[in-house]
Amino acid sequence: MNLTSYHTINSCHAAFTPGFISSPENRIDKITPAASEKDFKLIYNSCQPRIYQVALRYLKSSIEAQEVVEEVFLKFRQERNNIKSDTPVEVWLYTTAKNYTIKRLKRKAVDWKAMK
């Protein structure tokens, strides 16, 4: 797996701009169980800032946003062999982060209602 190409390094940021077309080298099936720690660090370093910013925008808490980032990447490590192989890495990460953020917002709403 060659994650050092310019396109791959910048793919997470590009995924959130209109018209981005994910290239085949960014697919989940390129992340194998034998993928090196360096590969995961590269993915984390390129995608973490955007995932964090999206979570922070909605949760309004840097602690909770960082927790979402941690949950997303932990799930990615655990589930990478069960994810559809044609899914681009950054799309999977962003979708998972969005879902975790929504889940946290729903929990906050329920807690808020219970306090009233």
The 8 nearest C-alpha neighbors of each residue, nearest first, counted from 0:
[[1, 2, 29, 30, 34, 24, 38, 31],
 [0, 2, 3, 4, 24, 7, 38, 29],
 [3, 1, 4, 7, 0, 38, 8, 41],
 [2, 4, 1, 8, 5, 7, 41, 6],
 [3, 5, 7, 6, 2, 8, 1, 9],
 [4, 6, 8, 7, 9, 3, 2, 10],
 [5, 7, 9, 4, 8, 10, 3, 22],
 [8, 6, 10, 9, 4, 5, 2, 25],
 [7, 9, 5, 6, 10, 45, 4, 3],
 [8, 10, 6, 7, 12, 11, 13, 5],
 [11, 9, 7, 13, 12, 8, 6, 14],
 [12, 10, 46, 89, 14, 13, 9, 45],
 [11, 13, 10, 14, 9, 15, 49, 46],
 [12, 14, 10, 15, 16, 11, 19, 9],
 [15, 13, 11, 12, 16, 19, 10, 89],
 [14, 16, 13, 12, 17, 11, 19, 49],
 [15, 17, 13, 14, 19, 18, 12, 11],
 [18, 16, 19, 15, 14, 13, 20, 12],
 [17, 19, 20, 16, 14, 15, 13, 21],
 [18, 20, 14, 17, 16, 13, 21, 15],
 [21, 19, 18, 22, 14, 13, 17, 10],
 [22, 20, 87, 19, 23, 25, 14, 10],
 [21, 23, 24, 25, 20, 26, 87, 7],
 [24, 22, 25, 26, 21, 87, 85, 29],
 [23, 25, 22, 26, 29, 7, 1, 0],
 [26, 24, 87, 23, 22, 88, 7, 27],
 [27, 25, 87, 86, 28, 88, 23, 24],
 [26, 28, 84, 29, 88, 30, 86, 87],
 [29, 27, 84, 30, 26, 31, 85, 83],
 [28, 30, 27, 26, 31, 0, 24, 25],
 [31, 29, 28, 27, 34, 32, 79, 0],
 [30, 32, 34, 33, 29, 28, 80, 79],
 [33, 31, 34, 30, 80, 79, 35, 76],
 [32, 34, 31, 35, 30, 36, 38, 0],
 [35, 33, 31, 32, 30, 38, 36, 39],
 [34, 36, 37, 38, 33, 39, 32, 40],
 [35, 37, 39, 38, 40, 34, 41, 33],
 [36, 38, 40, 35, 39, 41, 34, 42],
 [39, 37, 41, 35, 36, 40, 34, 42],
 [40, 38, 42, 36, 41, 37, 43, 35],
 [41, 39, 43, 37, 42, 38, 44, 36],
 [40, 42, 44, 38, 39, 43, 45, 37],
 [41, 43, 39, 45, 40, 44, 46, 38],
 [44, 42, 40, 47, 46, 41, 45, 39],
 [45, 43, 41, 42, 47, 46, 40, 48],
 [44, 46, 42, 43, 8, 47, 11, 41],
 [47, 45, 11, 43, 44, 48, 49, 42],
 [46, 48, 50, 43, 49, 44, 51, 45],
 [49, 47, 51, 50, 46, 52, 45, 44],
 [48, 50, 52, 51, 47, 46, 53, 12],
 [51, 49, 47, 53, 52, 48, 54, 46],
 [50, 52, 48, 54, 49, 53, 64, 47],
 [53, 51, 55, 49, 54, 50, 56, 48],
 [52, 54, 56, 50, 55, 51, 49, 57],
 [53, 55, 64, 51, 56, 52, 57, 58],
 [56, 54, 64, 52, 58, 59, 57, 53],
 [55, 57, 53, 54, 59, 58, 52, 60],
 [58, 56, 55, 54, 59, 53, 100, 104],
 [57, 59, 55, 60, 54, 56, 64, 63],
 [60, 58, 55, 57, 56, 61, 64, 54],
 [61, 59, 63, 58, 62, 55, 64, 56],
 [60, 62, 64, 63, 55, 65, 59, 58],
 [63, 61, 65, 60, 64, 66, 55, 67],
 [62, 64, 66, 60, 65, 61, 67, 58],
 [65, 63, 54, 55, 61, 67, 66, 62],
 [64, 66, 68, 62, 67, 63, 61, 69],
 [67, 65, 63, 69, 64, 68, 70, 62],
 [66, 68, 70, 64, 65, 69, 71, 63],
 [69, 67, 65, 71, 66, 70, 51, 72],
 [68, 70, 66, 72, 67, 71, 73, 65],
 [71, 69, 67, 73, 68, 72, 74, 66],
 [72, 70, 74, 68, 69, 73, 96, 67],
 [71, 73, 75, 74, 69, 70, 76, 68],
 [74, 72, 70, 76, 75, 71, 69, 77],
 [75, 73, 77, 71, 72, 76, 78, 70],
 [74, 76, 72, 78, 73, 79, 77, 71],
 [75, 77, 73, 74, 79, 78, 72, 39],
 [76, 78, 74, 75, 79, 73, 80, 72],
 [79, 77, 75, 81, 80, 74, 76, 82],
 [78, 80, 75, 82, 81, 76, 77, 27],
 [79, 81, 78, 82, 31, 32, 77, 28],
 [82, 80, 78, 79, 83, 84, 77, 27],
 [83, 81, 79, 80, 84, 78, 27, 86],
 [84, 82, 85, 86, 81, 27, 28, 80],
 [83, 85, 28, 27, 86, 82, 26, 87],
 [84, 86, 83, 26, 87, 27, 28, 23],
 [85, 87, 26, 84, 83, 27, 88, 91],
 [88, 86, 26, 25, 90, 89, 27, 21],
 [89, 87, 91, 27, 26, 90, 25, 92],
 [88, 90, 92, 11, 91, 87, 93, 14],
 [89, 91, 93, 87, 92, 88, 94, 86],
 [90, 92, 94, 88, 89, 93, 95, 87],
 [93, 91, 89, 95, 90, 94, 96, 88],
 [92, 94, 96, 90, 95, 91, 89, 97],
 [95, 93, 97, 91, 96, 92, 90, 98],
 [94, 96, 98, 92, 97, 93, 91, 99],
 [97, 95, 93, 99, 94, 98, 71, 100],
 [96, 98, 94, 100, 95, 99, 93, 101],
 [97, 99, 95, 101, 100, 96, 102, 94],
 [100, 98, 102, 96, 101, 97, 95, 103],
 [101, 99, 97, 103, 102, 98, 54, 96],
 [102, 100, 104, 98, 103, 99, 97, 105],
 [101, 103, 99, 105, 100, 104, 98, 106],
 [104, 102, 106, 100, 105, 101, 107, 99],
 [105, 103, 107, 101, 106, 102, 108, 100],
 [104, 106, 108, 102, 107, 103, 101, 109],
 [107, 105, 103, 109, 104, 108, 110, 102],
 [108, 106, 104, 110, 105, 109, 111, 103],
 [109, 107, 111, 105, 106, 110, 112, 104],
 [108, 110, 106, 112, 111, 107, 113, 105],
 [109, 111, 107, 113, 108, 112, 106, 114],
 [112, 110, 108, 114, 109, 113, 107, 115],
 [113, 111, 109, 115, 114, 110, 108, 107],
 [112, 114, 110, 111, 115, 109, 108, 107],
 [113, 115, 111, 112, 110, 109, 108, 107],
 [114, 112, 113, 111, 110, 109, 108, 107]]
